[in-house]
């Protein structure tokens, strides 16, 4: 009888170890899925936006995050001067990160 109890205790201990491994495996799969579906697309969008800003040139038509449409007049390291409106007197300096979309000038 004593031998059966010892074997049952050993079997329970082995099952406890398997449950721990299974639980850790499930957590690893969940973390990988969250990275794949949330973090990876965000990184791709950041790279696309950085490439768009790197290709920015004078004369390009831009849409700002605030919804204004204007023409790029001058480009510095991390700022641009954008001309808004028809009167050609409204020139506003802004950060490159405030640009949401770029349409290339006709060549």
ZALOMI-665974 format. One record per residue (C-alpha): residue in three letters; chain; z, y, x. Coordinates in steps of 0.001 Angstrom, whole numbers, plus 500000, padded with zeros to 6 digits. Layout:
# residues N
<site><kollo>ALA</kollo><tifi>A</tifi><c3>Z</c3><c2>Y</c2><c1>X</c1></site>
...
END
This chain:
# residues 107
<site><kollo>UNK</kollo><tifi>A</tifi><c3>500000</c3><c2>500000</c2><c1>500000</c1></site>
<site><kollo>UNK</kollo><tifi>A</tifi><c3>500819</c3><c2>502298</c2><c1>502846</c1></site>
<site><kollo>UNK</kollo><tifi>A</tifi><c3>497356</c3><c2>501699</c2><c1>504362</c1></site>
<site><kollo>UNK</kollo><tifi>A</tifi><c3>495633</c3><c2>502720</c2><c1>501113</c1></site>
<site><kollo>UNK</kollo><tifi>A</tifi><c3>497535</c3><c2>505999</c2><c1>500986</c1></site>
<site><kollo>UNK</kollo><tifi>A</tifi><c3>496608</c3><c2>506767</c2><c1>504572</c1></site>
<site><kollo>UNK</kollo><tifi>A</tifi><c3>492924</c3><c2>506080</c2><c1>503869</c1></site>
<site><kollo>UNK</kollo><tifi>A</tifi><c3>493044</c3><c2>508243</c2><c1>500740</c1></site>
<site><kollo>UNK</kollo><tifi>A</tifi><c3>494674</c3><c2>511099</c2><c1>502675</c1></site>
<site><kollo>UNK</kollo><tifi>A</tifi><c3>491987</c3><c2>510830</c2><c1>505370</c1></site>
<site><kollo>UNK</kollo><tifi>A</tifi><c3>489248</c3><c2>510884</c2><c1>502725</c1></site>
<site><kollo>UNK</kollo><tifi>A</tifi><c3>490762</c3><c2>513985</c2><c1>501101</c1></site>
<site><kollo>UNK</kollo><tifi>A</tifi><c3>490951</c3><c2>515731</c2><c1>504488</c1></site>
<site><kollo>UNK</kollo><tifi>A</tifi><c3>487291</c3><c2>514948</c2><c1>505151</c1></site>
<site><kollo>UNK</kollo><tifi>A</tifi><c3>486306</c3><c2>516291</c2><c1>501720</c1></site>
<site><kollo>UNK</kollo><tifi>A</tifi><c3>488232</c3><c2>519515</c2><c1>502401</c1></site>
<site><kollo>UNK</kollo><tifi>A</tifi><c3>486239</c3><c2>520008</c2><c1>505605</c1></site>
<site><kollo>UNK</kollo><tifi>A</tifi><c3>482948</c3><c2>519405</c2><c1>503788</c1></site>
<site><kollo>UNK</kollo><tifi>A</tifi><c3>483895</c3><c2>521911</c2><c1>501082</c1></site>
<site><kollo>UNK</kollo><tifi>A</tifi><c3>484564</c3><c2>524531</c2><c1>503761</c1></site>
<site><kollo>UNK</kollo><tifi>A</tifi><c3>481192</c3><c2>523913</c2><c1>505419</c1></site>
<site><kollo>UNK</kollo><tifi>A</tifi><c3>479420</c3><c2>524067</c2><c1>502057</c1></site>
<site><kollo>UNK</kollo><tifi>A</tifi><c3>481179</c3><c2>527302</c2><c1>501146</c1></site>
<site><kollo>UNK</kollo><tifi>A</tifi><c3>480258</c3><c2>528897</c2><c1>504495</c1></site>
<site><kollo>UNK</kollo><tifi>A</tifi><c3>476657</c3><c2>527760</c2><c1>504072</c1></site>
<site><kollo>UNK</kollo><tifi>A</tifi><c3>476475</c3><c2>529308</c2><c1>500593</c1></site>
<site><kollo>UNK</kollo><tifi>A</tifi><c3>477886</c3><c2>532608</c2><c1>501925</c1></site>
<site><kollo>UNK</kollo><tifi>A</tifi><c3>475334</c3><c2>532586</c2><c1>504755</c1></site>
<site><kollo>UNK</kollo><tifi>A</tifi><c3>472476</c3><c2>532069</c2><c1>502290</c1></site>
<site><kollo>UNK</kollo><tifi>A</tifi><c3>473744</c3><c2>534901</c2><c1>500061</c1></site>
<site><kollo>UNK</kollo><tifi>A</tifi><c3>474031</c3><c2>537317</c2><c1>503002</c1></site>
<site><kollo>UNK</kollo><tifi>A</tifi><c3>470531</c3><c2>536420</c2><c1>504215</c1></site>
<site><kollo>UNK</kollo><tifi>A</tifi><c3>469108</c3><c2>536904</c2><c1>500710</c1></site>
<site><kollo>UNK</kollo><tifi>A</tifi><c3>470762</c3><c2>540316</c2><c1>500388</c1></site>
<site><kollo>UNK</kollo><tifi>A</tifi><c3>469335</c3><c2>541377</c2><c1>503752</c1></site>
<site><kollo>UNK</kollo><tifi>A</tifi><c3>465877</c3><c2>540086</c2><c1>502865</c1></site>
<site><kollo>UNK</kollo><tifi>A</tifi><c3>465682</c3><c2>541733</c2><c1>499442</c1></site>
<site><kollo>UNK</kollo><tifi>A</tifi><c3>467546</c3><c2>545003</c2><c1>500097</c1></site>
<site><kollo>UNK</kollo><tifi>A</tifi><c3>467688</c3><c2>545962</c2><c1>503777</c1></site>
<site><kollo>UNK</kollo><tifi>A</tifi><c3>464256</c3><c2>544806</c2><c1>504933</c1></site>
<site><kollo>UNK</kollo><tifi>A</tifi><c3>462197</c3><c2>546821</c2><c1>502396</c1></site>
<site><kollo>UNK</kollo><tifi>A</tifi><c3>464270</c3><c2>549914</c2><c1>503135</c1></site>
<site><kollo>UNK</kollo><tifi>A</tifi><c3>463543</c3><c2>549601</c2><c1>506872</c1></site>
<site><kollo>UNK</kollo><tifi>A</tifi><c3>459822</c3><c2>549183</c2><c1>506151</c1></site>
<site><kollo>UNK</kollo><tifi>A</tifi><c3>459839</c3><c2>552334</c2><c1>503998</c1></site>
<site><kollo>UNK</kollo><tifi>A</tifi><c3>461625</c3><c2>554281</c2><c1>506740</c1></site>
<site><kollo>UNK</kollo><tifi>A</tifi><c3>459002</c3><c2>553175</c2><c1>509271</c1></site>
<site><kollo>UNK</kollo><tifi>A</tifi><c3>456171</c3><c2>554161</c2><c1>506903</c1></site>
<site><kollo>UNK</kollo><tifi>A</tifi><c3>457715</c3><c2>557604</c2><c1>506323</c1></site>
<site><kollo>UNK</kollo><tifi>A</tifi><c3>458218</c3><c2>558150</c2><c1>510072</c1></site>
<site><kollo>UNK</kollo><tifi>A</tifi><c3>454575</c3><c2>557191</c2><c1>510748</c1></site>
<site><kollo>UNK</kollo><tifi>A</tifi><c3>453411</c3><c2>559586</c2><c1>508016</c1></site>
<site><kollo>UNK</kollo><tifi>A</tifi><c3>455395</c3><c2>562442</c2><c1>509562</c1></site>
<site><kollo>UNK</kollo><tifi>A</tifi><c3>454142</c3><c2>561594</c2><c1>513052</c1></site>
<site><kollo>UNK</kollo><tifi>A</tifi><c3>450531</c3><c2>561888</c2><c1>511818</c1></site>
<site><kollo>UNK</kollo><tifi>A</tifi><c3>451185</c3><c2>565280</c2><c1>510184</c1></site>
<site><kollo>UNK</kollo><tifi>A</tifi><c3>448714</c3><c2>567975</c2><c1>511282</c1></site>
<site><kollo>UNK</kollo><tifi>A</tifi><c3>448143</c3><c2>571658</c2><c1>510637</c1></site>
<site><kollo>UNK</kollo><tifi>A</tifi><c3>446137</c3><c2>572200</c2><c1>507453</c1></site>
<site><kollo>UNK</kollo><tifi>A</tifi><c3>447420</c3><c2>569087</c2><c1>505665</c1></site>
<site><kollo>UNK</kollo><tifi>A</tifi><c3>448504</c3><c2>569426</c2><c1>502045</c1></site>
<site><kollo>UNK</kollo><tifi>A</tifi><c3>452113</c3><c2>568273</c2><c1>501547</c1></site>
<site><kollo>UNK</kollo><tifi>A</tifi><c3>454401</c3><c2>567557</c2><c1>498625</c1></site>
<site><kollo>UNK</kollo><tifi>A</tifi><c3>458067</c3><c2>568315</c2><c1>499297</c1></site>
<site><kollo>UNK</kollo><tifi>A</tifi><c3>461072</c3><c2>566456</c2><c1>497923</c1></site>
<site><kollo>UNK</kollo><tifi>A</tifi><c3>461695</c3><c2>569468</c2><c1>495675</c1></site>
<site><kollo>UNK</kollo><tifi>A</tifi><c3>458240</c3><c2>569077</c2><c1>494107</c1></site>
<site><kollo>UNK</kollo><tifi>A</tifi><c3>456475</c3><c2>572014</c2><c1>495773</c1></site>
<site><kollo>UNK</kollo><tifi>A</tifi><c3>452912</c3><c2>571611</c2><c1>497020</c1></site>
<site><kollo>UNK</kollo><tifi>A</tifi><c3>451794</c3><c2>573597</c2><c1>500050</c1></site>
<site><kollo>UNK</kollo><tifi>A</tifi><c3>449685</c3><c2>573702</c2><c1>503192</c1></site>
<site><kollo>UNK</kollo><tifi>A</tifi><c3>451133</c3><c2>573097</c2><c1>506666</c1></site>
<site><kollo>UNK</kollo><tifi>A</tifi><c3>450688</c3><c2>576203</c2><c1>508843</c1></site>
<site><kollo>UNK</kollo><tifi>A</tifi><c3>452694</c3><c2>575324</c2><c1>511964</c1></site>
<site><kollo>UNK</kollo><tifi>A</tifi><c3>454500</c3><c2>572234</c2><c1>513290</c1></site>
<site><kollo>UNK</kollo><tifi>A</tifi><c3>457490</c3><c2>572222</c2><c1>515655</c1></site>
<site><kollo>UNK</kollo><tifi>A</tifi><c3>459628</c3><c2>569291</c2><c1>516827</c1></site>
<site><kollo>UNK</kollo><tifi>A</tifi><c3>461491</c3><c2>568632</c2><c1>513585</c1></site>
<site><kollo>UNK</kollo><tifi>A</tifi><c3>460484</c3><c2>571614</c2><c1>511452</c1></site>
<site><kollo>UNK</kollo><tifi>A</tifi><c3>457251</c3><c2>572712</c2><c1>509798</c1></site>
<site><kollo>UNK</kollo><tifi>A</tifi><c3>456150</c3><c2>575985</c2><c1>508253</c1></site>
<site><kollo>UNK</kollo><tifi>A</tifi><c3>454561</c3><c2>575434</c2><c1>504858</c1></site>
<site><kollo>UNK</kollo><tifi>A</tifi><c3>452567</c3><c2>578027</c2><c1>502918</c1></site>
<site><kollo>UNK</kollo><tifi>A</tifi><c3>453043</c3><c2>577961</c2><c1>499151</c1></site>
<site><kollo>UNK</kollo><tifi>A</tifi><c3>451070</c3><c2>579697</c2><c1>496407</c1></site>
<site><kollo>UNK</kollo><tifi>A</tifi><c3>447831</c3><c2>581637</c2><c1>496268</c1></site>
<site><kollo>UNK</kollo><tifi>A</tifi><c3>449007</c3><c2>584920</c2><c1>497779</c1></site>
<site><kollo>UNK</kollo><tifi>A</tifi><c3>449326</c3><c2>583431</c2><c1>501299</c1></site>
<site><kollo>UNK</kollo><tifi>A</tifi><c3>452570</c3><c2>585394</c2><c1>501872</c1></site>
<site><kollo>UNK</kollo><tifi>A</tifi><c3>455036</c3><c2>582691</c2><c1>500930</c1></site>
<site><kollo>UNK</kollo><tifi>A</tifi><c3>455627</c3><c2>580790</c2><c1>504173</c1></site>
<site><kollo>UNK</kollo><tifi>A</tifi><c3>458800</c3><c2>578740</c2><c1>504341</c1></site>
<site><kollo>UNK</kollo><tifi>A</tifi><c3>460142</c3><c2>576786</c2><c1>507315</c1></site>
<site><kollo>UNK</kollo><tifi>A</tifi><c3>461541</c3><c2>573383</c2><c1>506386</c1></site>
<site><kollo>UNK</kollo><tifi>A</tifi><c3>462540</c3><c2>570131</c2><c1>508007</c1></site>
<site><kollo>UNK</kollo><tifi>A</tifi><c3>459957</c3><c2>567378</c2><c1>508332</c1></site>
<site><kollo>UNK</kollo><tifi>A</tifi><c3>462282</c3><c2>565010</c2><c1>506479</c1></site>
<site><kollo>UNK</kollo><tifi>A</tifi><c3>461836</c3><c2>567157</c2><c1>503337</c1></site>
<site><kollo>UNK</kollo><tifi>A</tifi><c3>458181</c3><c2>566095</c2><c1>503074</c1></site>
<site><kollo>UNK</kollo><tifi>A</tifi><c3>457604</c3><c2>563309</c2><c1>500558</c1></site>
<site><kollo>UNK</kollo><tifi>A</tifi><c3>453807</c3><c2>562911</c2><c1>500662</c1></site>
<site><kollo>UNK</kollo><tifi>A</tifi><c3>450927</c3><c2>564082</c2><c1>502860</c1></site>
<site><kollo>UNK</kollo><tifi>A</tifi><c3>447278</c3><c2>564465</c2><c1>501928</c1></site>
<site><kollo>UNK</kollo><tifi>A</tifi><c3>444976</c3><c2>564945</c2><c1>504883</c1></site>
<site><kollo>UNK</kollo><tifi>A</tifi><c3>442810</c3><c2>568066</c2><c1>505027</c1></site>
<site><kollo>UNK</kollo><tifi>A</tifi><c3>439088</c3><c2>567642</c2><c1>504372</c1></site>
<site><kollo>UNK</kollo><tifi>A</tifi><c3>437271</c3><c2>567083</c2><c1>507616</c1></site>
END
